[in-house]
Amino acid sequence: MRKSKWTEAQMVAMLREHEQGRKVADICREHGVSQPTFYQWKAKYSGLDANQLKEFKELKAKYARLEKMYTEAQMDRQVLKEIIEGKL
């Protein structure tokens, strides 16, 4: 997937400008963003500030690690179960 040229903090800052009353068209023109992209960001990041966004990303990464650990543990459990039952 292509990396965005805007950081998430910049995206949140643009959304905050809109919350303060600026028109979407003006913000998009100033920053060189298409309106559909702006609305996608709004759906994804609306209501977050930079600190909350950072926490969200950290939690998401932690969840992915835990999910991977759980999956590996389940696979190990399945192999051990098959060994005990004499299938391997």
N, CA, C and O atoms as CSV, one atom per row, in Angstrom:
chain,resi,resn,atom,element,x,y,z
A,1,MET,N,N,0.840,-1.173,0.000
A,1,MET,CA,C,0.000,0.000,0.000
A,1,MET,C,C,0.889,1.240,0.000
A,1,MET,O,O,1.922,1.275,0.668
A,2,ARG,N,N,0.486,2.233,-0.737
A,2,ARG,CA,C,1.265,3.456,-0.860
A,2,ARG,C,C,1.211,4.274,0.422
A,2,ARG,O,O,0.155,4.408,1.040
A,3,LYS,N,N,2.356,4.818,0.815
A,3,LYS,CA,C,2.429,5.642,2.018
A,3,LYS,C,C,1.921,7.043,1.700
A,3,LYS,O,O,2.257,7.616,0.664
A,4,SER,N,N,1.122,7.576,2.584
A,4,SER,CA,C,0.561,8.911,2.397
A,4,SER,C,C,1.640,9.970,2.558
A,4,SER,O,O,2.599,9.776,3.304
A,5,LYS,N,N,1.488,11.076,1.868
A,5,LYS,CA,C,2.458,12.153,2.036
A,5,LYS,C,C,2.118,13.041,3.227
A,5,LYS,O,O,2.864,13.966,3.548
A,6,TRP,N,N,1.001,12.765,3.877
A,6,TRP,CA,C,0.623,13.495,5.078
A,6,TRP,C,C,0.721,12.569,6.276
A,6,TRP,O,O,0.360,11.395,6.196
A,7,THR,N,N,1.204,13.094,7.370
A,7,THR,CA,C,1.217,12.310,8.599
A,7,THR,C,C,-0.183,12.329,9.186
A,7,THR,O,O,-1.012,13.164,8.823
A,8,GLU,N,N,-0.435,11.405,10.092
A,8,GLU,CA,C,-1.753,11.367,10.708
A,8,GLU,C,C,-2.006,12.615,11.548
A,8,GLU,O,O,-3.147,13.062,11.668
A,9,ALA,N,N,-0.957,13.175,12.125
A,9,ALA,CA,C,-1.104,14.415,12.883
A,9,ALA,C,C,-1.542,15.555,11.969
A,9,ALA,O,O,-2.358,16.386,12.367
A,10,GLN,N,N,-1.004,15.603,10.741
A,10,GLN,CA,C,-1.403,16.634,9.785
A,10,GLN,C,C,-2.852,16.430,9.358
A,10,GLN,O,O,-3.599,17.395,9.194
A,11,MET,N,N,-3.246,15.163,9.178
A,11,MET,CA,C,-4.628,14.877,8.810
A,11,MET,C,C,-5.577,15.357,9.898
A,11,MET,O,O,-6.603,15.975,9.616
A,12,VAL,N,N,-5.223,15.067,11.140
A,12,VAL,CA,C,-6.057,15.484,12.272
A,12,VAL,C,C,-6.115,17.007,12.349
A,12,VAL,O,O,-7.159,17.574,12.671
A,13,ALA,N,N,-5.002,17.668,12.056
A,13,ALA,CA,C,-4.991,19.134,12.072
A,13,ALA,C,C,-5.930,19.705,11.014
A,13,ALA,O,O,-6.619,20.693,11.265
A,14,MET,N,N,-5.963,19.087,9.831
A,14,MET,CA,C,-6.884,19.543,8.779
A,14,MET,C,C,-8.333,19.319,9.205
A,14,MET,O,O,-9.195,20.162,8.959
A,15,LEU,N,N,-8.592,18.197,9.833
A,15,LEU,CA,C,-9.951,17.927,10.319
A,15,LEU,C,C,-10.352,18.931,11.399
A,15,LEU,O,O,-11.503,19.362,11.465
A,16,ARG,N,N,-9.402,19.290,12.227
A,16,ARG,CA,C,-9.685,20.263,13.285
A,16,ARG,C,C,-10.036,21.628,12.685
A,16,ARG,O,O,-10.892,22.340,13.210
A,17,GLU,N,N,-9.360,21.991,11.566
A,17,GLU,CA,C,-9.699,23.242,10.887
A,17,GLU,C,C,-11.162,23.223,10.450
A,17,GLU,O,O,-11.872,24.221,10.578
A,18,HIS,N,N,-11.602,22.081,9.935
A,18,HIS,CA,C,-12.997,21.953,9.500
A,18,HIS,C,C,-13.944,22.080,10.697
A,18,HIS,O,O,-14.997,22.708,10.593
A,19,GLU,N,N,-13.569,21.487,11.825
A,19,GLU,CA,C,-14.404,21.569,13.024
A,19,GLU,C,C,-14.521,23.004,13.523
A,19,GLU,O,O,-15.508,23.371,14.160
A,20,GLN,N,N,-13.502,23.813,13.226
A,20,GLN,CA,C,-13.521,25.206,13.659
A,20,GLN,C,C,-14.319,26.099,12.716
A,20,GLN,O,O,-14.451,27.299,12.957
A,21,GLY,N,N,-14.854,25.514,11.636
A,21,GLY,CA,C,-15.759,26.288,10.785
A,21,GLY,C,C,-15.295,26.558,9.377
A,21,GLY,O,O,-16.040,27.149,8.595
A,22,ARG,N,N,-14.084,26.144,9.018
A,22,ARG,CA,C,-13.637,26.365,7.644
A,22,ARG,C,C,-14.321,25.393,6.700
A,22,ARG,O,O,-14.669,24.278,7.088
A,23,LYS,N,N,-14.510,25.815,5.473
A,23,LYS,CA,C,-15.158,24.986,4.467
A,23,LYS,C,C,-14.195,23.902,3.983
A,23,LYS,O,O,-12.987,24.117,3.887
A,24,VAL,N,N,-14.754,22.748,3.687
A,24,VAL,CA,C,-13.962,21.606,3.220
A,24,VAL,C,C,-13.237,21.962,1.933
A,24,VAL,O,O,-12.064,21.629,1.769
A,25,ALA,N,N,-13.920,22.633,1.025
A,25,ALA,CA,C,-13.313,22.988,-0.260
A,25,ALA,C,C,-12.084,23.870,-0.066
A,25,ALA,O,O,-11.076,23.685,-0.749
A,26,ASP,N,N,-12.154,24.821,0.854
A,26,ASP,CA,C,-11.021,25.711,1.119
A,26,ASP,C,C,-9.832,24.947,1.704
A,26,ASP,O,O,-8.689,25.163,1.301
A,27,ILE,N,N,-10.106,24.064,2.645
A,27,ILE,CA,C,-9.044,23.282,3.279
A,27,ILE,C,C,-8.380,22.381,2.245
A,27,ILE,O,O,-7.153,22.293,2.189
A,28,CYS,N,N,-9.183,21.720,1.434
A,28,CYS,CA,C,-8.654,20.808,0.417
A,28,CYS,C,C,-7.814,21.553,-0.608
A,28,CYS,O,O,-6.751,21.075,-1.006
A,29,ARG,N,N,-8.278,22.708,-1.036
A,29,ARG,CA,C,-7.538,23.496,-2.015
A,29,ARG,C,C,-6.206,23.965,-1.434
A,29,ARG,O,O,-5.179,23.914,-2.109
A,30,GLU,N,N,-6.224,24.415,-0.193
A,30,GLU,CA,C,-5.015,24.928,0.456
A,30,GLU,C,C,-3.959,23.836,0.628
A,30,GLU,O,O,-2.769,24.082,0.431
A,31,HIS,N,N,-4.395,22.635,0.995
A,31,HIS,CA,C,-3.443,21.567,1.302
A,31,HIS,C,C,-3.226,20.592,0.147
A,31,HIS,O,O,-2.372,19.709,0.234
A,32,GLY,N,N,-3.985,20.744,-0.924
A,32,GLY,CA,C,-3.825,19.861,-2.075
A,32,GLY,C,C,-4.376,18.461,-1.845
A,32,GLY,O,O,-3.770,17.470,-2.254
A,33,VAL,N,N,-5.517,18.387,-1.194
A,33,VAL,CA,C,-6.161,17.118,-0.884
A,33,VAL,C,C,-7.491,17.075,-1.619
A,33,VAL,O,O,-8.179,18.091,-1.723
A,34,SER,N,N,-7.856,15.909,-2.126
A,34,SER,CA,C,-9.169,15.803,-2.770
A,34,SER,C,C,-10.245,15.707,-1.685
A,34,SER,O,O,-9.987,15.255,-0.570
A,35,GLN,N,N,-11.440,16.136,-2.037
A,35,GLN,CA,C,-12.528,16.098,-1.061
A,35,GLN,C,C,-12.890,14.678,-0.641
A,35,GLN,O,O,-13.137,14.453,0.544
A,36,PRO,N,N,-12.935,13.695,-1.567
A,36,PRO,CA,C,-13.212,12.326,-1.101
A,36,PRO,C,C,-12.172,11.817,-0.101
A,36,PRO,O,O,-12.513,11.110,0.847
A,37,THR,N,N,-10.906,12.177,-0.315
A,37,THR,CA,C,-9.860,11.782,0.623
A,37,THR,C,C,-10.097,12.433,1.981
A,37,THR,O,O,-9.952,11.788,3.019
A,38,PHE,N,N,-10.460,13.703,1.969
A,38,PHE,CA,C,-10.737,14.412,3.224
A,38,PHE,C,C,-11.859,13.713,3.994
A,38,PHE,O,O,-11.766,13.526,5.207
A,39,TYR,N,N,-12.910,13.333,3.287
A,39,TYR,CA,C,-14.035,12.680,3.959
A,39,TYR,C,C,-13.672,11.275,4.451
A,39,TYR,O,O,-14.219,10.811,5.451
A,40,GLN,N,N,-12.759,10.600,3.758
A,40,GLN,CA,C,-12.263,9.317,4.258
A,40,GLN,C,C,-11.501,9.517,5.564
A,40,GLN,O,O,-11.672,8.756,6.515
A,41,TRP,N,N,-10.665,10.540,5.600
A,41,TRP,CA,C,-9.946,10.857,6.836
A,41,TRP,C,C,-10.928,11.194,7.948
A,41,TRP,O,O,-10.760,10.783,9.096
A,42,LYS,N,N,-11.961,11.954,7.582
A,42,LYS,CA,C,-12.948,12.353,8.584
A,42,LYS,C,C,-13.630,11.126,9.180
A,42,LYS,O,O,-13.845,11.066,10.390
A,43,ALA,N,N,-13.969,10.154,8.349
A,43,ALA,CA,C,-14.595,8.924,8.838
A,43,ALA,C,C,-13.654,8.145,9.743
A,43,ALA,O,O,-14.089,7.505,10.701
A,44,LYS,N,N,-12.371,8.201,9.438
A,44,LYS,CA,C,-11.400,7.405,10.182
A,44,LYS,C,C,-10.895,8.109,11.443
A,44,LYS,O,O,-10.753,7.465,12.482
A,45,TYR,N,N,-10.624,9.401,11.379
A,45,TYR,CA,C,-9.950,10.111,12.464
A,45,TYR,C,C,-10.804,11.165,13.166
A,45,TYR,O,O,-10.295,11.879,14.030
A,46,SER,N,N,-12.054,11.279,12.829
A,46,SER,CA,C,-12.894,12.322,13.413
A,46,SER,C,C,-12.958,12.190,14.931
A,46,SER,O,O,-13.174,11.100,15.460
A,47,GLY,N,N,-12.772,13.290,15.611
A,47,GLY,CA,C,-12.881,13.316,17.060
A,47,GLY,C,C,-11.602,12.958,17.801
A,47,GLY,O,O,-11.595,12.968,19.032
A,48,LEU,N,N,-10.516,12.642,17.094
A,48,LEU,CA,C,-9.262,12.288,17.751
A,48,LEU,C,C,-8.304,13.465,17.739
A,48,LEU,O,O,-8.301,14.270,16.807
A,49,ASP,N,N,-7.491,13.557,18.784
A,49,ASP,CA,C,-6.388,14.507,18.729
A,49,ASP,C,C,-5.098,13.707,18.544
A,49,ASP,O,O,-5.143,12.478,18.487
A,50,ALA,N,N,-3.964,14.376,18.450
A,50,ALA,CA,C,-2.709,13.709,18.122
A,50,ALA,C,C,-2.325,12.660,19.173
A,50,ALA,O,O,-1.848,11.580,18.822
A,51,ASN,N,N,-2.531,12.971,20.454
A,51,ASN,CA,C,-2.176,12.020,21.513
A,51,ASN,C,C,-3.058,10.775,21.465
A,51,ASN,O,O,-2.568,9.655,21.616
A,52,GLN,N,N,-4.348,10.971,21.257
A,52,GLN,CA,C,-5.256,9.838,21.174
A,52,GLN,C,C,-4.924,8.972,19.961
A,52,GLN,O,O,-5.016,7.746,20.024
A,53,LEU,N,N,-4.544,9.604,18.873
A,53,LEU,CA,C,-4.178,8.872,17.669
A,53,LEU,C,C,-2.948,8.017,17.923
A,53,LEU,O,O,-2.885,6.869,17.483
A,54,LYS,N,N,-1.970,8.572,18.631
A,54,LYS,CA,C,-0.757,7.827,18.963
A,54,LYS,C,C,-1.101,6.627,19.847
A,54,LYS,O,O,-0.616,5.522,19.603
A,55,GLU,N,N,-1.927,6.834,20.862
A,55,GLU,CA,C,-2.355,5.743,21.731
A,55,GLU,C,C,-3.100,4.675,20.940
A,55,GLU,O,O,-2.889,3.481,21.155
A,56,PHE,N,N,-3.964,5.096,20.034
A,56,PHE,CA,C,-4.735,4.175,19.209
A,56,PHE,C,C,-3.820,3.290,18.377
A,56,PHE,O,O,-4.035,2.081,18.293
A,57,LYS,N,N,-2.800,3.883,17.759
A,57,LYS,CA,C,-1.864,3.118,16.947
A,57,LYS,C,C,-1.071,2.138,17.803
A,57,LYS,O,O,-0.834,1.005,17.386
A,58,GLU,N,N,-0.658,2.564,19.000
A,58,GLU,CA,C,0.073,1.675,19.894
A,58,GLU,C,C,-0.794,0.494,20.324
A,58,GLU,O,O,-0.332,-0.646,20.346
A,59,LEU,N,N,-2.044,0.769,20.663
A,59,LEU,CA,C,-2.956,-0.303,21.060
A,59,LEU,C,C,-3.224,-1.260,19.904
A,59,LEU,O,O,-3.322,-2.472,20.100
A,60,LYS,N,N,-3.339,-0.714,18.715
A,60,LYS,CA,C,-3.575,-1.545,17.543
A,60,LYS,C,C,-2.382,-2.478,17.297
A,60,LYS,O,O,-2.573,-3.652,16.980
A,61,ALA,N,N,-1.167,-1.969,17.439
A,61,ALA,CA,C,0.037,-2.784,17.266
A,61,ALA,C,C,0.120,-3.849,18.357
A,61,ALA,O,O,0.471,-4.998,18.086
A,62,LYS,N,N,-0.204,-3.463,19.586
A,62,LYS,CA,C,-0.177,-4.412,20.697
A,62,LYS,C,C,-1.211,-5.513,20.476
A,62,LYS,O,O,-0.925,-6.685,20.721
A,63,TYR,N,N,-2.383,-5.159,20.025
A,63,TYR,CA,C,-3.433,-6.133,19.744
A,63,TYR,C,C,-2.984,-7.109,18.667
A,63,TYR,O,O,-3.233,-8.309,18.780
A,64,ALA,N,N,-2.326,-6.613,17.626
A,64,ALA,CA,C,-1.845,-7.480,16.543
A,64,ALA,C,C,-0.815,-8.478,17.078
A,64,ALA,O,O,-0.846,-9.655,16.718
A,65,ARG,N,N,0.098,-8.007,17.938
A,65,ARG,CA,C,1.084,-8.912,18.540
A,65,ARG,C,C,0.412,-9.978,19.382
A,65,ARG,O,O,0.752,-11.158,19.287
A,66,LEU,N,N,-0.551,-9.564,20.217
A,66,LEU,CA,C,-1.247,-10.517,21.074
A,66,LEU,C,C,-2.042,-11.524,20.251
A,66,LEU,O,O,-2.082,-12.708,20.585
A,67,GLU,N,N,-2.665,-11.066,19.196
A,67,GLU,CA,C,-3.430,-11.957,18.334
A,67,GLU,C,C,-2.511,-12.985,17.681
A,67,GLU,O,O,-2.876,-14.154,17.556
A,68,LYS,N,N,-1.319,-12.555,17.264
A,68,LYS,CA,C,-0.353,-13.469,16.666
A,68,LYS,C,C,0.107,-14.500,17.699
A,68,LYS,O,O,0.201,-15.688,17.390
A,69,MET,N,N,0.395,-14.049,18.923
A,69,MET,CA,C,0.811,-14.968,19.983
A,69,MET,C,C,-0.285,-15.994,20.270
A,69,MET,O,O,0.007,-17.178,20.440
A,70,TYR,N,N,-1.514,-15.560,20.323
A,70,TYR,CA,C,-2.634,-16.453,20.593
A,70,TYR,C,C,-2.773,-17.498,19.485
A,70,TYR,O,O,-2.986,-18.678,19.759
A,71,THR,N,N,-2.651,-17.057,18.243
A,71,THR,CA,C,-2.763,-17.980,17.112
A,71,THR,C,C,-1.658,-19.032,17.156
A,71,THR,O,O,-1.912,-20.214,16.924
A,72,GLU,N,N,-0.428,-18.597,17.454
A,72,GLU,CA,C,0.678,-19.542,17.552
A,72,GLU,C,C,0.459,-20.524,18.698
A,72,GLU,O,O,0.746,-21.713,18.556
A,73,ALA,N,N,-0.043,-20.044,19.823
A,73,ALA,CA,C,-0.307,-20.919,20.962
A,73,ALA,C,C,-1.386,-21.942,20.606
A,73,ALA,O,O,-1.277,-23.107,20.988
A,74,GLN,N,N,-2.403,-21.532,19.897
A,74,GLN,CA,C,-3.460,-22.451,19.480
A,74,GLN,C,C,-2.922,-23.509,18.526
A,74,GLN,O,O,-3.313,-24.674,18.605
A,75,MET,N,N,-2.027,-23.111,17.625
A,75,MET,CA,C,-1.432,-24.073,16.701
A,75,MET,C,C,-0.588,-25.090,17.461
A,75,MET,O,O,-0.660,-26.288,17.185
A,76,ASP,N,N,0.223,-24.614,18.428
A,76,ASP,CA,C,1.026,-25.506,19.261
A,76,ASP,C,C,0.123,-26.466,20.025
A,76,ASP,O,O,0.413,-27.659,20.118
A,77,ARG,N,N,-0.952,-25.954,20.561
A,77,ARG,CA,C,-1.904,-26.777,21.306
A,77,ARG,C,C,-2.489,-27.858,20.417
A,77,ARG,O,O,-2.626,-29.006,20.841
A,78,GLN,N,N,-2.832,-27.507,19.197
A,78,GLN,CA,C,-3.412,-28.475,18.270
A,78,GLN,C,C,-2.415,-29.575,17.938
A,78,GLN,O,O,-2.782,-30.749,17.889
A,79,VAL,N,N,-1.145,-29.203,17.707
A,79,VAL,CA,C,-0.116,-30.193,17.406
A,79,VAL,C,C,0.070,-31.131,18.593
A,79,VAL,O,O,0.144,-32.347,18.413
A,80,LEU,N,N,0.147,-30.582,19.802
A,80,LEU,CA,C,0.306,-31.415,21.000
A,80,LEU,C,C,-0.891,-32.339,21.188
A,80,LEU,O,O,-0.731,-33.493,21.586
A,81,LYS,N,N,-2.063,-31.846,20.910
A,81,LYS,CA,C,-3.272,-32.662,21.034
A,81,LYS,C,C,-3.224,-33.841,20.056
A,81,LYS,O,O,-3.579,-34.965,20.409
A,82,GLU,N,N,-2.782,-33.570,18.828
A,82,GLU,CA,C,-2.661,-34.634,17.834
A,82,GLU,C,C,-1.599,-35.650,18.222
A,82,GLU,O,O,-1.774,-36.844,17.980
A,83,ILE,N,N,-0.498,-35.199,18.821
A,83,ILE,CA,C,0.549,-36.106,19.272
A,83,ILE,C,C,0.016,-37.017,20.369
A,83,ILE,O,O,0.252,-38.225,20.356
A,84,ILE,N,N,-0.702,-36.432,21.314
A,84,ILE,CA,C,-1.273,-37.213,22.421
A,84,ILE,C,C,-2.253,-38.234,21.905
A,84,ILE,O,O,-2.276,-39.367,22.385
A,85,GLU,N,N,-3.060,-37.858,20.942
A,85,GLU,CA,C,-4.061,-38.781,20.396
A,85,GLU,C,C,-3.419,-39.818,19.468
A,85,GLU,O,O,-4.094,-40.757,19.046
A,86,GLY,N,N,-2.154,-39.671,19.150
A,86,GLY,CA,C,-1.452,-40.645,18.340
A,86,GLY,C,C,-1.631,-40.475,16.849
A,86,GLY,O,O,-1.418,-41.419,16.089
A,87,LYS,N,N,-2.014,-39.300,16.423
A,87,LYS,CA,C,-2.224,-39.072,14.990
A,87,LYS,C,C,-0.918,-38.757,14.268
A,87,LYS,O,O,-0.826,-38.936,13.054
A,88,LEU,N,N,0.069,-38.300,14.984
A,88,LEU,CA,C,1.346,-37.950,14.326
A,88,LEU,C,C,2.412,-38.959,14.613
A,88,LEU,O,O,3.539,-38.818,14.140
